[in-house]
Amino acid sequence: MAAKEEGMPALASLEELKEVDAKVKEFQAAHPEAFRAIAEILKRYRKIGYKNIVKLLLNEATPEKLKGEA
């Protein structure tokens, strides 16, 4: 039996989670170096929060905007 993940259960449906999991695995297979680099960023800066990292990754915010200084 697999170890239980920490934290709260996901709000997304099981179908949505499976779809994203498949897309992540597809990206990992197609671009292993890029996948490793992004995974390292997520692991290293986890304390910043995934939502903030994603906003930066998608160019939806700047560090200044996230801190309310923009």
C-alpha positions, 0 to 999 in steps of 0.5 A: 500500500502506498504512503498517504500524501500529507495535507488536505485532499485535492479540491479537483475531481479525480478525473481532473487529477488523472488528466493532469497527471497524464499531461505531467508524465507526457511532458516529463517523457518529452522534455526530461531536462526541462522537467527536472529543472522545473521540478527542482525550482518547485522543490527548492522554493516550495516555501514561497508557495506553488500559486506564487511560483506558477504566477511567476512561471506564467508571467502573470505577476512580478516579485514586486506585484506579489509583494504588493510593491508594484 
